């Protein structure tokens, strides 16, 4: 079953909590555990902030976005951009 949340951003149990899509009781249990443990909220919040700062710099995001566009252009242009001639 799919999880709700972005596993690209959240490392389950480290920078937040991911729950399966569907069972409301699972979401309720995750929220209850966070509400009951201020230390866990602080640790996960701090870890999430560190992960964001390390992985979401403007330069990195620009490089990754550029790489996506380059792959798309190469895939759609075929031989014209890749230098192949038939």
ZIURCOR-V346572 format. One record per residue. SS is DSSP state (2 for helix, 1 for strand, 0 for the rest). NEAR is the number of other C-alpha atoms within 10 Angstrom. D_LAST is the distance of its C-alpha to the last C-alpha in Angstrom with 1 decimal. Layout:
((SS	NEAR	D_LAST) (SS	NEAR	D_LAST))
This chain:
((0	7	46.0) (0	9	44.2) (1	11	45.9) (1	13	46.9) (0	15	45.9) (0	11	42.9) (0	12	42.5) (0	6	40.1) (0	14	43.2) (0	18	46.1) (0	16	46.7) (1	14	49.1) (0	10	52.5) (0	14	51.6) (0	22	50.6) (1	20	51.7) (0	18	52.0) (0	19	49.4) (1	19	50.9) (1	13	49.5) (0	13	48.9) (0	12	51.8) (0	9	55.0) (2	11	57.1) (2	10	59.5) (2	14	56.8) (2	17	56.2) (2	12	59.9) (2	12	60.4) (2	15	57.8) (2	12	59.4) (2	11	62.9) (2	13	62.0) (2	17	60.7) (2	12	63.7) (2	10	66.0) (0	10	64.5) (2	11	64.4) (2	11	63.3) (2	17	60.3) (2	16	59.3) (2	13	59.7) (2	14	57.8) (2	21	54.9) (2	15	54.9) (2	14	54.9) (2	17	52.1) (2	18	50.1) (2	13	50.7) (2	13	49.7) (2	15	46.5) (2	14	45.7) (2	11	46.5) (2	10	44.4) (2	13	41.3) (0	13	41.3) (0	11	41.4) (2	10	39.7) (2	10	37.5) (2	12	36.3) (2	12	35.8) (2	12	33.8) (2	11	31.5) (2	12	31.1) (2	11	30.4) (2	12	27.9) (2	12	26.1) (2	11	26.0) (2	11	24.5) (2	13	21.8) (2	11	20.9) (2	11	21.0) (2	13	18.8) (2	13	16.1) (2	12	16.4) (2	11	16.4) (2	11	13.8) (0	12	10.9) (2	12	8.0) (2	10	10.2) (2	12	13.0) (2	11	11.8) (0	7	10.0) (0	8	6.7) (0	7	3.8) (0	3	0.0))
